[in-house]
Amino acid sequence: MGIKINLDVLMAQKKIGLVELAKRVDITPANLSILKNNKAKAIRFSTLEAICRELGCQPGEIIEYEDEKQKDEMILKEKER
């Protein structure tokens, strides 16, 4: 997948658990877990805004684009060594 969610990293940095953040953002822990584990197909801007507010971060710190082709090439180069 080209889009990577770094929510777990930010939550660890801010020392906030899944249940606490879900409560503050007003979504279910199950839905937050789906997002945190890169299983979500979409996110509402209102949810993203609430997460950013609670974690004191920017959307780009949560959502990252990874070029799959570059990633695959890097893995192949690593294996060749």
mmCIF file of the N, C-alpha and C atoms, coordinates in Angstrom:
data_MODEL
# 
_entry.id   MODEL 
# 
loop_
_atom_site.group_PDB 
_atom_site.id 
_atom_site.type_symbol 
_atom_site.label_atom_id 
_atom_site.label_alt_id 
_atom_site.label_comp_id 
_atom_site.label_asym_id 
_atom_site.label_entity_id 
_atom_site.label_seq_id 
_atom_site.pdbx_PDB_ins_code 
_atom_site.Cartn_x 
_atom_site.Cartn_y 
_atom_site.Cartn_z 
_atom_site.occupancy 
_atom_site.B_iso_or_equiv 
_atom_site.pdbx_formal_charge 
_atom_site.auth_seq_id 
_atom_site.auth_comp_id 
_atom_site.auth_asym_id 
_atom_site.auth_atom_id 
_atom_site.pdbx_PDB_model_num 
ATOM 1   N N  . MET A 1 1  ? 0.837   -1.185 0.000  1.00 0.00 ? 1  MET A N  1 
ATOM 2   C CA . MET A 1 1  ? 0.000   0.000  0.000  1.00 0.00 ? 1  MET A CA 1 
ATOM 3   C C  . MET A 1 1  ? 0.875   1.239  0.000  1.00 0.00 ? 1  MET A C  1 
ATOM 4   N N  . GLY A 1 2  ? 0.535   2.238  -0.785 1.00 0.00 ? 2  GLY A N  1 
ATOM 5   C CA . GLY A 1 2  ? 1.298   3.460  -0.895 1.00 0.00 ? 2  GLY A CA 1 
ATOM 6   C C  . GLY A 1 2  ? 1.132   4.408  0.269  1.00 0.00 ? 2  GLY A C  1 
ATOM 7   N N  . ILE A 1 3  ? 0.019   4.352  0.971  1.00 0.00 ? 3  ILE A N  1 
ATOM 8   C CA . ILE A 1 3  ? -0.225  5.240  2.107  1.00 0.00 ? 3  ILE A CA 1 
ATOM 9   C C  . ILE A 1 3  ? 0.072   4.484  3.394  1.00 0.00 ? 3  ILE A C  1 
ATOM 10  N N  . LYS A 1 4  ? 0.880   5.101  4.236  1.00 0.00 ? 4  LYS A N  1 
ATOM 11  C CA . LYS A 1 4  ? 1.248   4.499  5.518  1.00 0.00 ? 4  LYS A CA 1 
ATOM 12  C C  . LYS A 1 4  ? 0.748   5.403  6.639  1.00 0.00 ? 4  LYS A C  1 
ATOM 13  N N  . ILE A 1 5  ? 0.181   4.802  7.669  1.00 0.00 ? 5  ILE A N  1 
ATOM 14  C CA . ILE A 1 5  ? -0.325  5.538  8.822  1.00 0.00 ? 5  ILE A CA 1 
ATOM 15  C C  . ILE A 1 5  ? 0.666   5.370  9.973  1.00 0.00 ? 5  ILE A C  1 
ATOM 16  N N  . ASN A 1 6  ? 1.149   6.485  10.497 1.00 0.00 ? 6  ASN A N  1 
ATOM 17  C CA . ASN A 1 6  ? 2.134   6.473  11.579 1.00 0.00 ? 6  ASN A CA 1 
ATOM 18  C C  . ASN A 1 6  ? 1.507   6.772  12.935 1.00 0.00 ? 6  ASN A C  1 
ATOM 19  N N  . LEU A 1 7  ? 0.252   6.452  13.095 1.00 0.00 ? 7  LEU A N  1 
ATOM 20  C CA . LEU A 1 7  ? -0.464  6.778  14.322 1.00 0.00 ? 7  LEU A CA 1 
ATOM 21  C C  . LEU A 1 7  ? 0.136   6.090  15.541 1.00 0.00 ? 7  LEU A C  1 
ATOM 22  N N  . ASP A 1 8  ? 0.567   4.848  15.387 1.00 0.00 ? 8  ASP A N  1 
ATOM 23  C CA . ASP A 1 8  ? 1.147   4.124  16.521 1.00 0.00 ? 8  ASP A CA 1 
ATOM 24  C C  . ASP A 1 8  ? 2.409   4.811  17.047 1.00 0.00 ? 8  ASP A C  1 
ATOM 25  N N  . VAL A 1 9  ? 3.218   5.351  16.144 1.00 0.00 ? 9  VAL A N  1 
ATOM 26  C CA . VAL A 1 9  ? 4.446   6.052  16.540 1.00 0.00 ? 9  VAL A CA 1 
ATOM 27  C C  . VAL A 1 9  ? 4.100   7.315  17.322 1.00 0.00 ? 9  VAL A C  1 
ATOM 28  N N  . LEU A 1 10 ? 3.155   8.092  16.801 1.00 0.00 ? 10 LEU A N  1 
ATOM 29  C CA . LEU A 1 10 ? 2.760   9.331  17.474 1.00 0.00 ? 10 LEU A CA 1 
ATOM 30  C C  . LEU A 1 10 ? 2.120   9.059  18.831 1.00 0.00 ? 10 LEU A C  1 
ATOM 31  N N  . MET A 1 11 ? 1.308   8.014  18.900 1.00 0.00 ? 11 MET A N  1 
ATOM 32  C CA . MET A 1 11 ? 0.680   7.672  20.179 1.00 0.00 ? 11 MET A CA 1 
ATOM 33  C C  . MET A 1 11 ? 1.735   7.286  21.212 1.00 0.00 ? 11 MET A C  1 
ATOM 34  N N  . ALA A 1 12 ? 2.744   6.557  20.792 1.00 0.00 ? 12 ALA A N  1 
ATOM 35  C CA . ALA A 1 12 ? 3.826   6.167  21.704 1.00 0.00 ? 12 ALA A CA 1 
ATOM 36  C C  . ALA A 1 12 ? 4.602   7.396  22.159 1.00 0.00 ? 12 ALA A C  1 
ATOM 37  N N  . GLN A 1 13 ? 4.891   8.307  21.230 1.00 0.00 ? 13 GLN A N  1 
ATOM 38  C CA . GLN A 1 13 ? 5.618   9.529  21.581 1.00 0.00 ? 13 GLN A CA 1 
ATOM 39  C C  . GLN A 1 13 ? 4.848   10.377 22.583 1.00 0.00 ? 13 GLN A C  1 
ATOM 40  N N  . LYS A 1 14 ? 3.544   10.448 22.413 1.00 0.00 ? 14 LYS A N  1 
ATOM 41  C CA . LYS A 1 14 ? 2.689   11.266 23.288 1.00 0.00 ? 14 LYS A CA 1 
ATOM 42  C C  . LYS A 1 14 ? 2.230   10.494 24.531 1.00 0.00 ? 14 LYS A C  1 
ATOM 43  N N  . LYS A 1 15 ? 2.593   9.206  24.578 1.00 0.00 ? 15 LYS A N  1 
ATOM 44  C CA . LYS A 1 15 ? 2.235   8.343  25.709 1.00 0.00 ? 15 LYS A CA 1 
ATOM 45  C C  . LYS A 1 15 ? 0.725   8.338  25.964 1.00 0.00 ? 15 LYS A C  1 
ATOM 46  N N  . ILE A 1 16 ? -0.005  8.058  24.900 1.00 0.00 ? 16 ILE A N  1 
ATOM 47  C CA . ILE A 1 16 ? -1.460  7.960  25.010 1.00 0.00 ? 16 ILE A CA 1 
ATOM 48  C C  . ILE A 1 16 ? -1.898  6.621  24.443 1.00 0.00 ? 16 ILE A C  1 
ATOM 49  N N  . GLY A 1 17 ? -2.782  5.958  25.150 1.00 0.00 ? 17 GLY A N  1 
ATOM 50  C CA . GLY A 1 17 ? -3.259  4.653  24.734 1.00 0.00 ? 17 GLY A CA 1 
ATOM 51  C C  . GLY A 1 17 ? -4.415  4.737  23.755 1.00 0.00 ? 17 GLY A C  1 
ATOM 52  N N  . LEU A 1 18 ? -4.704  3.617  23.142 1.00 0.00 ? 18 LEU A N  1 
ATOM 53  C CA . LEU A 1 18 ? -5.746  3.517  22.141 1.00 0.00 ? 18 LEU A CA 1 
ATOM 54  C C  . LEU A 1 18 ? -7.120  3.897  22.695 1.00 0.00 ? 18 LEU A C  1 
ATOM 55  N N  . VAL A 1 19 ? -7.464  3.348  23.835 1.00 0.00 ? 19 VAL A N  1 
ATOM 56  C CA . VAL A 1 19 ? -8.798  3.604  24.412 1.00 0.00 ? 19 VAL A CA 1 
ATOM 57  C C  . VAL A 1 19 ? -8.943  5.080  24.787 1.00 0.00 ? 19 VAL A C  1 
ATOM 58  N N  . GLU A 1 20 ? -7.907  5.658  25.368 1.00 0.00 ? 20 GLU A N  1 
ATOM 59  C CA . GLU A 1 20 ? -7.955  7.073  25.765 1.00 0.00 ? 20 GLU A CA 1 
ATOM 60  C C  . GLU A 1 20 ? -8.092  7.979  24.545 1.00 0.00 ? 20 GLU A C  1 
ATOM 61  N N  . LEU A 1 21 ? -7.290  7.728  23.513 1.00 0.00 ? 21 LEU A N  1 
ATOM 62  C CA . LEU A 1 21 ? -7.375  8.560  22.307 1.00 0.00 ? 21 LEU A CA 1 
ATOM 63  C C  . LEU A 1 21 ? -8.730  8.384  21.629 1.00 0.00 ? 21 LEU A C  1 
ATOM 64  N N  . ALA A 1 22 ? -9.222  7.168  21.558 1.00 0.00 ? 22 ALA A N  1 
ATOM 65  C CA . ALA A 1 22 ? -10.538 6.921  20.950 1.00 0.00 ? 22 ALA A CA 1 
ATOM 66  C C  . ALA A 1 22 ? -11.620 7.709  21.680 1.00 0.00 ? 22 ALA A C  1 
ATOM 67  N N  . LYS A 1 23 ? -11.543 7.726  23.000 1.00 0.00 ? 23 LYS A N  1 
ATOM 68  C CA . LYS A 1 23 ? -12.518 8.476  23.798 1.00 0.00 ? 23 LYS A CA 1 
ATOM 69  C C  . LYS A 1 23 ? -12.421 9.968  23.491 1.00 0.00 ? 23 LYS A C  1 
ATOM 70  N N  . ARG A 1 24 ? -11.210 10.500 23.425 1.00 0.00 ? 24 ARG A N  1 
ATOM 71  C CA . ARG A 1 24 ? -11.012 11.933 23.164 1.00 0.00 ? 24 ARG A CA 1 
ATOM 72  C C  . ARG A 1 24 ? -11.446 12.325 21.752 1.00 0.00 ? 24 ARG A C  1 
ATOM 73  N N  . VAL A 1 25 ? -11.279 11.425 20.797 1.00 0.00 ? 25 VAL A N  1 
ATOM 74  C CA . VAL A 1 25 ? -11.598 11.698 19.397 1.00 0.00 ? 25 VAL A CA 1 
ATOM 75  C C  . VAL A 1 25 ? -13.055 11.352 19.097 1.00 0.00 ? 25 VAL A C  1 
ATOM 76  N N  . ASP A 1 26 ? -13.684 10.621 19.987 1.00 0.00 ? 26 ASP A N  1 
ATOM 77  C CA . ASP A 1 26 ? -15.087 10.207 19.862 1.00 0.00 ? 26 ASP A CA 1 
ATOM 78  C C  . ASP A 1 26 ? -15.303 9.231  18.706 1.00 0.00 ? 26 ASP A C  1 
ATOM 79  N N  . ILE A 1 27 ? -14.415 8.206  18.639 1.00 0.00 ? 27 ILE A N  1 
ATOM 80  C CA . ILE A 1 27 ? -14.638 7.073  17.747 1.00 0.00 ? 27 ILE A CA 1 
ATOM 81  C C  . ILE A 1 27 ? -14.430 5.802  18.567 1.00 0.00 ? 27 ILE A C  1 
ATOM 82  N N  . THR A 1 28 ? -14.851 4.689  18.030 1.00 0.00 ? 28 THR A N  1 
ATOM 83  C CA . THR A 1 28 ? -14.707 3.444  18.783 1.00 0.00 ? 28 THR A CA 1 
ATOM 84  C C  . THR A 1 28 ? -13.241 3.006  18.800 1.00 0.00 ? 28 THR A C  1 
ATOM 85  N N  . PRO A 1 29 ? -12.830 2.348  19.874 1.00 0.00 ? 29 PRO A N  1 
ATOM 86  C CA . PRO A 1 29 ? -11.465 1.803  19.895 1.00 0.00 ? 29 PRO A CA 1 
ATOM 87  C C  . PRO A 1 29 ? -11.207 0.856  18.719 1.00 0.00 ? 29 PRO A C  1 
ATOM 88  N N  . ALA A 1 30 ? -12.224 0.116  18.304 1.00 0.00 ? 30 ALA A N  1 
ATOM 89  C CA . ALA A 1 30 ? -12.066 -0.807 17.168 1.00 0.00 ? 30 ALA A CA 1 
ATOM 90  C C  . ALA A 1 30 ? -11.738 -0.039 15.890 1.00 0.00 ? 30 ALA A C  1 
ATOM 91  N N  . ASN A 1 31 ? -12.437 1.063  15.635 1.00 0.00 ? 31 ASN A N  1 
ATOM 92  C CA . ASN A 1 31 ? -12.172 1.852  14.431 1.00 0.00 ? 31 ASN A CA 1 
ATOM 93  C C  . ASN A 1 31 ? -10.812 2.537  14.496 1.00 0.00 ? 31 ASN A C  1 
ATOM 94  N N  . LEU A 1 32 ? -10.415 3.009  15.675 1.00 0.00 ? 32 LEU A N  1 
ATOM 95  C CA . LEU A 1 32 ? -9.097  3.620  15.820 1.00 0.00 ? 32 LEU A CA 1 
ATOM 96  C C  . LEU A 1 32 ? -8.012  2.569  15.619 1.00 0.00 ? 32 LEU A C  1 
ATOM 97  N N  . SER A 1 33 ? -8.245  1.366  16.093 1.00 0.00 ? 33 SER A N  1 
ATOM 98  C CA . SER A 1 33 ? -7.297  0.272  15.910 1.00 0.00 ? 33 SER A CA 1 
ATOM 99  C C  . SER A 1 33 ? -7.123  -0.061 14.427 1.00 0.00 ? 33 SER A C  1 
ATOM 100 N N  . ILE A 1 34 ? -8.215  -0.067 13.687 1.00 0.00 ? 34 ILE A N  1 
ATOM 101 C CA . ILE A 1 34 ? -8.152  -0.320 12.246 1.00 0.00 ? 34 ILE A CA 1 
ATOM 102 C C  . ILE A 1 34 ? -7.285  0.736  11.572 1.00 0.00 ? 34 ILE A C  1 
ATOM 103 N N  . LEU A 1 35 ? -7.460  1.981  11.956 1.00 0.00 ? 35 LEU A N  1 
ATOM 104 C CA . LEU A 1 35 ? -6.659  3.061  11.397 1.00 0.00 ? 35 LEU A CA 1 
ATOM 105 C C  . LEU A 1 35 ? -5.195  2.915  11.811 1.00 0.00 ? 35 LEU A C  1 
ATOM 106 N N  . LYS A 1 36 ? -4.963  2.664  13.075 1.00 0.00 ? 36 LYS A N  1 
ATOM 107 C CA . LYS A 1 36 ? -3.603  2.562  13.620 1.00 0.00 ? 36 LYS A CA 1 
ATOM 108 C C  . LYS A 1 36 ? -2.818  1.428  12.977 1.00 0.00 ? 36 LYS A C  1 
ATOM 109 N N  . ASN A 1 37 ? -3.488  0.356  12.608 1.00 0.00 ? 37 ASN A N  1 
ATOM 110 C CA . ASN A 1 37 ? -2.831  -0.820 12.047 1.00 0.00 ? 37 ASN A CA 1 
ATOM 111 C C  . ASN A 1 37 ? -2.819  -0.850 10.521 1.00 0.00 ? 37 ASN A C  1 
ATOM 112 N N  . ASN A 1 38 ? -3.030  0.330  9.912  1.00 0.00 ? 38 ASN A N  1 
ATOM 113 C CA . ASN A 1 38 ? -2.971  0.458  8.450  1.00 0.00 ? 38 ASN A CA 1 
ATOM 114 C C  . ASN A 1 38 ? -3.997  -0.407 7.723  1.00 0.00 ? 38 ASN A C  1 
ATOM 115 N N  . LYS A 1 39 ? -5.133  -0.648 8.321  1.00 0.00 ? 39 LYS A N  1 
ATOM 116 C CA . LYS A 1 39 ? -6.172  -1.474 7.695  1.00 0.00 ? 39 LYS A CA 1 
ATOM 117 C C  . LYS A 1 39 ? -7.324  -0.623 7.155  1.00 0.00 ? 39 LYS A C  1 
ATOM 118 N N  . ALA A 1 40 ? -7.324  0.675  7.445  1.00 0.00 ? 40 ALA A N  1 
ATOM 119 C CA . ALA A 1 40 ? -8.419  1.556  7.025  1.00 0.00 ? 40 ALA A CA 1 
ATOM 120 C C  . ALA A 1 40 ? -8.347  1.843  5.536  1.00 0.00 ? 40 ALA A C  1 
ATOM 121 N N  . LYS A 1 41 ? -9.488  1.968  4.919  1.00 0.00 ? 41 LYS A N  1 
ATOM 122 C CA . LYS A 1 41 ? -9.579  2.323  3.504  1.00 0.00 ? 41 LYS A CA 1 
ATOM 123 C C  . LYS A 1 41 ? -9.769  3.832  3.328  1.00 0.00 ? 41 LYS A C  1 
ATOM 124 N N  . ALA A 1 42 ? -10.214 4.510  4.393  1.00 0.00 ? 42 ALA A N  1 
ATOM 125 C CA . ALA A 1 42 ? -10.483 5.944  4.322  1.00 0.00 ? 42 ALA A CA 1 
ATOM 126 C C  . ALA A 1 42 ? -10.484 6.521  5.736  1.00 0.00 ? 42 ALA A C  1 
ATOM 127 N N  . ILE A 1 43 ? -10.385 7.837  5.818  1.00 0.00 ? 43 ILE A N  1 
ATOM 128 C CA . ILE A 1 43 ? -10.517 8.535  7.093  1.00 0.00 ? 43 ILE A CA 1 
ATOM 129 C C  . ILE A 1 43 ? -11.268 9.835  6.838  1.00 0.00 ? 43 ILE A C  1 
ATOM 130 N N  . ARG A 1 44 ? -12.189 10.148 7.708  1.00 0.00 ? 44 ARG A N  1 
ATOM 131 C CA . ARG A 1 44 ? -12.921 11.406 7.599  1.00 0.00 ? 44 ARG A CA 1 
ATOM 132 C C  . ARG A 1 44 ? -12.002 12.543 8.033  1.00 0.00 ? 44 ARG A C  1 
ATOM 133 N N  . PHE A 1 45 ? -12.130 13.677 7.363  1.00 0.00 ? 45 PHE A N  1 
ATOM 134 C CA . PHE A 1 45 ? -11.325 14.825 7.756  1.00 0.00 ? 45 PHE A CA 1 
ATOM 135 C C  . PHE A 1 45 ? -11.623 15.247 9.191  1.00 0.00 ? 45 PHE A C  1 
ATOM 136 N N  . SER A 1 46 ? -12.859 15.096 9.614  1.00 0.00 ? 46 SER A N  1 
ATOM 137 C CA . SER A 1 46 ? -13.200 15.470 10.992 1.00 0.00 ? 46 SER A CA 1 
ATOM 138 C C  . SER A 1 46 ? -12.476 14.570 11.993 1.00 0.00 ? 46 SER A C  1 
ATOM 139 N N  . THR A 1 47 ? -12.308 13.299 11.660 1.00 0.00 ? 47 THR A N  1 
ATOM 140 C CA . THR A 1 47 ? -11.565 12.375 12.522 1.00 0.00 ? 47 THR A CA 1 
ATOM 141 C C  . THR A 1 47 ? -10.086 12.721 12.512 1.00 0.00 ? 47 THR A C  1 
ATOM 142 N N  . LEU A 1 48 ? -9.544  12.985 11.337 1.00 0.00 ? 48 LEU A N  1 
ATOM 143 C CA . LEU A 1 48 ? -8.143  13.367 11.222 1.00 0.00 ? 48 LEU A CA 1 
ATOM 144 C C  . LEU A 1 48 ? -7.876  14.659 11.994 1.00 0.00 ? 48 LEU A C  1 
ATOM 145 N N  . GLU A 1 49 ? -8.776  15.611 11.871 1.00 0.00 ? 49 GLU A N  1 
ATOM 146 C CA . GLU A 1 49 ? -8.647  16.877 12.592 1.00 0.00 ? 49 GLU A CA 1 
ATOM 147 C C  . GLU A 1 49 ? -8.650  16.651 14.106 1.00 0.00 ? 49 GLU A C  1 
ATOM 148 N N  . ALA A 1 50 ? -9.545  15.799 14.585 1.00 0.00 ? 50 ALA A N  1 
ATOM 149 C CA . ALA A 1 50 ? -9.629  15.520 16.020 1.00 0.00 ? 50 ALA A CA 1 
ATOM 150 C C  . ALA A 1 50 ? -8.370  14.811 16.522 1.00 0.00 ? 50 ALA A C  1 
ATOM 151 N N  . ILE A 1 51 ? -7.848  13.878 15.738 1.00 0.00 ? 51 ILE A N  1 
ATOM 152 C CA . ILE A 1 51 ? -6.615  13.179 16.117 1.00 0.00 ? 51 ILE A CA 1 
ATOM 153 C C  . ILE A 1 51 ? -5.461  14.169 16.189 1.00 0.00 ? 51 ILE A C  1 
ATOM 154 N N  . CYS A 1 52 ? -5.355  15.039 15.182 1.00 0.00 ? 52 CYS A N  1 
ATOM 155 C CA . CYS A 1 52 ? -4.292  16.051 15.183 1.00 0.00 ? 52 CYS A CA 1 
ATOM 156 C C  . CYS A 1 52 ? -4.419  16.977 16.383 1.00 0.00 ? 52 CYS A C  1 
ATOM 157 N N  . ARG A 1 53 ? -5.627  17.378 16.701 1.00 0.00 ? 53 ARG A N  1 
ATOM 158 C CA . ARG A 1 53 ? -5.862  18.245 17.862 1.00 0.00 ? 53 ARG A CA 1 
ATOM 159 C C  . ARG A 1 53 ? -5.393  17.567 19.138 1.00 0.00 ? 53 ARG A C  1 
ATOM 160 N N  . GLU A 1 54 ? -5.771  16.318 19.328 1.00 0.00 ? 54 GLU A N  1 
ATOM 161 C CA . GLU A 1 54 ? -5.444  15.602 20.559 1.00 0.00 ? 54 GLU A CA 1 
ATOM 162 C C  . GLU A 1 54 ? -3.969  15.239 20.673 1.00 0.00 ? 54 GLU A C  1 
ATOM 163 N N  . LEU A 1 55 ? -3.315  14.970 19.539 1.00 0.00 ? 55 LEU A N  1 
ATOM 164 C CA . LEU A 1 55 ? -1.898  14.595 19.569 1.00 0.00 ? 55 LEU A CA 1 
ATOM 165 C C  . LEU A 1 55 ? -0.975  15.785 19.348 1.00 0.00 ? 55 LEU A C  1 
ATOM 166 N N  . GLY A 1 56 ? -1.559  16.942 19.031 1.00 0.00 ? 56 GLY A N  1 
ATOM 167 C CA . GLY A 1 56 ? -0.755  18.135 18.791 1.00 0.00 ? 56 GLY A CA 1 
ATOM 168 C C  . GLY A 1 56 ? 0.177   17.957 17.609 1.00 0.00 ? 56 GLY A C  1 
ATOM 169 N N  . CYS A 1 57 ? -0.351  17.452 16.499 1.00 0.00 ? 57 CYS A N  1 
ATOM 170 C CA . CYS A 1 57 ? 0.487   17.166 15.336 1.00 0.00 ? 57 CYS A CA 1 
ATOM 171 C C  . CYS A 1 57 ? -0.186  17.665 14.066 1.00 0.00 ? 57 CYS A C  1 
ATOM 172 N N  . GLN A 1 58 ? 0.511   17.511 12.955 1.00 0.00 ? 58 GLN A N  1 
ATOM 173 C CA . GLN A 1 58 ? 0.001   17.856 11.632 1.00 0.00 ? 58 GLN A CA 1 
ATOM 174 C C  . GLN A 1 58 ? -0.428  16.569 10.912 1.00 0.00 ? 58 GLN A C  1 
ATOM 175 N N  . PRO A 1 59 ? -1.374  16.666 9.968  1.00 0.00 ? 59 PRO A N  1 
ATOM 176 C CA . PRO A 1 59 ? -1.807  15.472 9.231  1.00 0.00 ? 59 PRO A CA 1 
ATOM 177 C C  . PRO A 1 59 ? -0.647  14.720 8.572  1.00 0.00 ? 59 PRO A C  1 
ATOM 178 N N  . GLY A 1 60 ? 0.345   15.443 8.077  1.00 0.00 ? 60 GLY A N  1 
ATOM 179 C CA . GLY A 1 60 ? 1.487   14.813 7.424  1.00 0.00 ? 60 GLY A CA 1 
ATOM 180 C C  . GLY A 1 60 ? 2.345   13.981 8.356  1.00 0.00 ? 60 GLY A C  1 
ATOM 181 N N  . GLU A 1 61 ? 2.197   14.190 9.655  1.00 0.00 ? 61 GLU A N  1 
ATOM 182 C CA . GLU A 1 61 ? 2.912   13.358 10.618 1.00 0.00 ? 61 GLU A CA 1 
ATOM 183 C C  . GLU A 1 61 ? 2.200   12.018 10.811 1.00 0.00 ? 61 GLU A C  1 
ATOM 184 N N  . ILE A 1 62 ? 0.919   11.985 10.501 1.00 0.00 ? 62 ILE A N  1 
ATOM 185 C CA . ILE A 1 62 ? 0.127   10.767 10.644 1.00 0.00 ? 62 ILE A CA 1 
ATOM 186 C C  . ILE A 1 62 ? 0.115   9.970  9.342  1.00 0.00 ? 62 ILE A C  1 
ATOM 187 N N  . ILE A 1 63 ? -0.076  10.673 8.232  1.00 0.00 ? 63 ILE A N  1 
ATOM 188 C CA . ILE A 1 63 ? -0.216  10.025 6.927  1.00 0.00 ? 63 ILE A CA 1 
ATOM 189 C C  . ILE A 1 63 ? 1.043   10.262 6.103  1.00 0.00 ? 63 ILE A C  1 
ATOM 190 N N  . GLU A 1 64 ? 1.577   9.182  5.553  1.00 0.00 ? 64 GLU A N  1 
ATOM 191 C CA . GLU A 1 64 ? 2.805   9.257  4.760  1.00 0.00 ? 64 GLU A CA 1 
ATOM 192 C C  . GLU A 1 64 ? 2.618   8.455  3.476  1.00 0.00 ? 64 GLU A C  1 
ATOM 193 N N  . TYR A 1 65 ? 3.172   8.958  2.393  1.00 0.00 ? 65 TYR A N  1 
ATOM 194 C CA . TYR A 1 65 ? 3.127   8.237  1.119  1.00 0.00 ? 65 TYR A CA 1 
ATOM 195 C C  . TYR A 1 65 ? 4.443   7.509  0.922  1.00 0.00 ? 65 TYR A C  1 
ATOM 196 N N  . GLU A 1 66 ? 4.367   6.207  0.630  1.00 0.00 ? 66 GLU A N  1 
ATOM 197 C CA . GLU A 1 66 ? 5.539   5.398  0.315  1.00 0.00 ? 66 GLU A CA 1 
ATOM 198 C C  . GLU A 1 66 ? 5.420   4.924  -1.122 1.00 0.00 ? 66 GLU A C  1 
ATOM 199 N N  . ASP A 1 67 ? 6.441   5.191  -1.909 1.00 0.00 ? 67 ASP A N  1 
ATOM 200 C CA . ASP A 1 67 ? 6.469   4.724  -3.292 1.00 0.00 ? 67 ASP A CA 1 
ATOM 201 C C  . ASP A 1 67 ? 6.796   3.229  -3.267 1.00 0.00 ? 67 ASP A C  1 
ATOM 202 N N  . GLU A 1 68 ? 5.843   2.393  -3.614 1.00 0.00 ? 68 GLU A N  1 
ATOM 203 C CA . GLU A 1 68 ? 6.011   0.938  -3.550 1.00 0.00 ? 68 GLU A CA 1 
ATOM 204 C C  . GLU A 1 68 ? 7.146   0.462  -4.458 1.00 0.00 ? 68 GLU A C  1 
ATOM 205 N N  . LYS A 1 69 ? 7.279   1.061  -5.629 1.00 0.00 ? 69 LYS A N  1 
ATOM 206 C CA . LYS A 1 69 ? 8.324   0.640  -6.560 1.00 0.00 ? 69 LYS A CA 1 
ATOM 207 C C  . LYS A 1 69 ? 9.700   0.907  -5.949 1.00 0.00 ? 69 LYS A C  1 
ATOM 208 N N  . GLN A 1 70 ? 9.884   2.100  -5.372 1.00 0.00 ? 70 GLN A N  1 
ATOM 209 C CA . GLN A 1 70 ? 11.159  2.423  -4.721 1.00 0.00 ? 70 GLN A CA 1 
ATOM 210 C C  . GLN A 1 70 ? 11.426  1.491  -3.549 1.00 0.00 ? 70 GLN A C  1 
ATOM 211 N N  . LYS A 1 71 ? 10.391  1.208  -2.781 1.00 0.00 ? 71 LYS A N  1 
ATOM 212 C CA . LYS A 1 71 ? 10.525  0.319  -1.625 1.00 0.00 ? 71 LYS A CA 1 
ATOM 213 C C  . LYS A 1 71 ? 10.965  -1.072 -2.071 1.00 0.00 ? 71 LYS A C  1 
ATOM 214 N N  . ASP A 1 72 ? 10.335  -1.585 -3.126 1.00 0.00 ? 72 ASP A N  1 
ATOM 215 C CA . ASP A 1 72 ? 10.691  -2.913 -3.651 1.00 0.00 ? 72 ASP A CA 1 
ATOM 216 C C  . ASP A 1 72 ? 12.133  -2.938 -4.163 1.00 0.00 ? 72 ASP A C  1 
ATOM 217 N N  . GLU A 1 73 ? 12.541  -1.860 -4.841 1.00 0.00 ? 73 GLU A N  1 
ATOM 218 C CA . GLU A 1 73 ? 13.912  -1.776 -5.346 1.00 0.00 ? 73 GLU A CA 1 
ATOM 219 C C  . GLU A 1 73 ? 14.923  -1.767 -4.204 1.00 0.00 ? 73 GLU A C  1 
ATOM 220 N N  . MET A 1 74 ? 14.610  -1.053 -3.129 1.00 0.00 ? 74 MET A N  1 
ATOM 221 C CA . MET A 1 74 ? 15.502  -0.993 -1.972 1.00 0.00 ? 74 MET A CA 1 
ATOM 222 C C  . MET A 1 74 ? 15.624  -2.359 -1.317 1.00 0.00 ? 74 MET A C  1 
ATOM 223 N N  . ILE A 1 75 ? 14.537  -3.082 -1.237 1.00 0.00 ? 75 ILE A N  1 
ATOM 224 C CA . ILE A 1 75 ? 14.547  -4.421 -0.638 1.00 0.00 ? 75 ILE A CA 1 
ATOM 225 C C  . ILE A 1 75 ? 15.419  -5.355 -1.478 1.00 0.00 ? 75 ILE A C  1 
ATOM 226 N N  . LEU A 1 76 ? 15.287  -5.284 -2.801 1.00 0.00 ? 76 LEU A N  1 
ATOM 227 C CA . LEU A 1 76 ? 16.099  -6.114 -3.683 1.00 0.00 ? 76 LEU A CA 1 
ATOM 228 C C  . LEU A 1 76 ? 17.590  -5.800 -3.537 1.00 0.00 ? 76 LEU A C  1 
ATOM 229 N N  . LYS A 1 77 ? 17.929  -4.529 -3.433 1.00 0.00 ? 77 LYS A N  1 
ATOM 230 C CA . LYS A 1 77 ? 19.335  -4.127 -3.253 1.00 0.00 ? 77 LYS A CA 1 
ATOM 231 C C  . LYS A 1 77 ? 19.881  -4.649 -1.934 1.00 0.00 ? 77 LYS A C  1 
ATOM 232 N N  . GLU A 1 78 ? 19.045  -4.600 -0.889 1.00 0.00 ? 78 GLU A N  1 
ATOM 233 C CA . GLU A 1 78 ? 19.461  -5.103 0.437  1.00 0.00 ? 78 GLU A CA 1 
ATOM 234 C C  . GLU A 1 78 ? 19.752  -6.601 0.367  1.00 0.00 ? 78 GLU A C  1 
ATOM 235 N N  . LYS A 1 79 ? 18.914  -7.337 -0.356 1.00 0.00 ? 79 LYS A N  1 
ATOM 236 C CA . LYS A 1 79 ? 19.083  -8.792 -0.465 1.00 0.00 ? 79 LYS A CA 1 
ATOM 237 C C  . LYS A 1 79 ? 20.321  -9.160 -1.262 1.00 0.00 ? 79 LYS A C  1 
ATOM 238 N N  . GLU A 1 80 ? 20.701  -8.309 -2.208 1.00 0.00 ? 80 GLU A N  1 
ATOM 239 C CA . GLU A 1 80 ? 21.877  -8.572 -3.034 1.00 0.00 ? 80 GLU A CA 1 
ATOM 240 C C  . GLU A 1 80 ? 23.187  -8.441 -2.238 1.00 0.00 ? 80 GLU A C  1 
ATOM 241 N N  . ARG A 1 81 ? 23.144  -7.716 -1.156 1.00 0.00 ? 81 ARG A N  1 
ATOM 242 C CA . ARG A 1 81 ? 24.359  -7.493 -0.357 1.00 0.00 ? 81 ARG A CA 1 
ATOM 243 C C  . ARG A 1 81 ? 24.724  -8.666 0.446  1.00 0.00 ? 81 ARG A C  1 
# 
